[in-house]
Amino acid sequence: MTSHTLRVTGMTCEHCARTVEKTLNDLPGVRASVAYDRGTARIDGADGLDLAALRKVLAPHGYGLETLVDDATHGAAIPHGSGLHIAIIGSGGAAFAAAIRATEAGARVSMIERGEVIGGTCVNVGCVPSKITLRAAEIRHERGHHPFEGIARSEEPVDRRALLAQLRGRVEALRGAKYQKIIDDNPRITLLRGDARFEDARTLAIAARTGEVTRLTPDRILIATGAAPMIPPVPGLADTPYWTSTEALFAEELPARLAVIGSSFVALELAQAYRRLGVDVTVLARSTLLTREDPELGAELQQALEVEGVRVLGETEAHHAAYREGRFIVDTDAGQIEADRLLVATGRRPNTEGLGLDSAGVETNRAGAIVVDDHLRTSAAHIYAAGDCSTMPQLVYVAAAAGTRAAVNMTGGEASLDLSVVPAVIFTDPSVATVGLDEGQARAAGIETIARRLDLENVPRALANFDTRGFVKLVAEAGSNRLIGAQILAHNAGEMIQTAALAIRHRMTVQELGDTLFPYLVMNEGIKLAAQTFTKDVKQLSCCAG
């Protein structure tokens, strides 16, 4: 006879313990005693007792058995009161937000990462390195094109390797401070390395690079695997050394010519940055720019990019790509494009392949995104998803908010993610910032609107900056005059949009927004002035009129 003490997962009450106990005792040669308060089962049976068979008989009832070993320490006993065991697949913004909140609620977290580094896209190959690149390019551009007389203009050559070293240093510092330190300082979070795959709805198999496989049967599972660049099926493209955004951000040398397939926000941001760093850039856009936004945004952003020398080919598709003698040749509707480097930035796809979601009963949409509700629940009751791998918007701040709320729900709380007001920013210059509905979206929703556009030549701070590119557009519901949307094209528009987001959130009318005190001189005053245009001609106001 042998005796095993195993952890029972999935129990939520004393009745669950009795169900587990009866199910196990119904097996020939098995004697089981289950303690709900400790979450364990003592099982006596013949030598060579088949634990897999025990798990199999419990699985239809929603319970699992786990060896009483902490997966982090490979042998240390689980302390009493450790609470729920939550497995999180991924280590990005959604994953860490969830891990922090879950451990605050007393849960034990196993975080599973397949890559070389933790932190996900944002800190490693997304938000952080891209903003450093954009800011560096902006500084160089301003030196050569600033509007102020009496100050010399010059565009010095770029020491790309020095810039890249600085970028990498900041990325590594933030990854250490905001991700690794959290794991190091929180004993309830364990990092496991390997590829996670569902064997069934309750069991995760984690395959390490050494070939070793670890199996977990946690109480709850959060899928937070993020997304990866989507590569279009352009003939010949797969046989070329094309860049994704990652290679573009970390390239050791700047090419003389860069072609960009795509007009996503990543495509436009990097196209402008490379142009400002001295590269000839051509953008191939299948349609017009920013097709999902107010048409005025895309049209005027394209004008701004073209003034700086970015060649934008709208309504142009790539039909074939080749790489010969150190150069790319792309056949397009507009003729043949030659470049030294080719950036593909046509959007991102969810990282859900290879997870075995079918085995877990987790539903995905046609794009491969995991379908979730506003509580981040998937089609499997104990499995949640958050971030870019889900049907939520692919924005890091949405991912973090989703991870936090998923953790609340996984640990017995109640939290939903309200996506009725989601600001978004494209970090070109001028940048694009939106929130709520534009006129077309409101019309499609059956909402009658009134809208006003204020060009930045009417904003005192823009005049003082000698940069009046862009506009502020506000959309209000007809009748109530309640603000329901804002679209801004301006230098640092992202610093302005949250004012409109808060106004929409608090159901302010444009009159209330126009009567609100704003500092002077700030670009944000453009929102106040745009609100005032619903009732007056702001051109007839003095500079700081209330």
Buried (B, 14 or more C-beta within 10 A) or exposed (E): EEEBBBBBBBBEEEEBBEBBBEBBEEBEEBBBBBEBEBBBBBBBBEEEBEBEEBBEBBBEEBBBBBBBEBBBEEEEEBEEEBBBBBBBBBBBBBBBBBBBBBBEBEBBBBBBBBBEBBBBBBBBBBBBBBBBBBEBBBEBBBBEEEEEEEEEEEBEEBEBEEBBEEBEEBBBEBBBEBBBEBBEEBEBBBBBBBBBBBBBBBBBBBBEEEEEEBBBBBBBBBBBBBBBBBBBEBEBBEEBEBBBBBBBBBBEEBBEBBBBBBBBBBBBBBBBBBBBBBBBBBBBBBEBBBEEBBBBBBBBBBEBBEEBEBBBBBEBBBEEBBBEEEBBBBBBEBEEBEBBBBBBBBBBBBBBEEBBBEEBBBBBEEEBBBBBEEBBBBBBEBBBBBBBBBBBEBBBBBBBBBBBBBBBBBBEEEBEBEEEBBBBBBBBBBBBBBBBBBBBBBEEEEBEBBBBEBBBEBBBBBBEBEBBBBBBBBBBBEEEBBBBBBBBBBBBBBBBBBBBBBBBBEEBBBBBBBEBEBEEBBBBBBBBBBBBBBEEEBEEEEEEEE
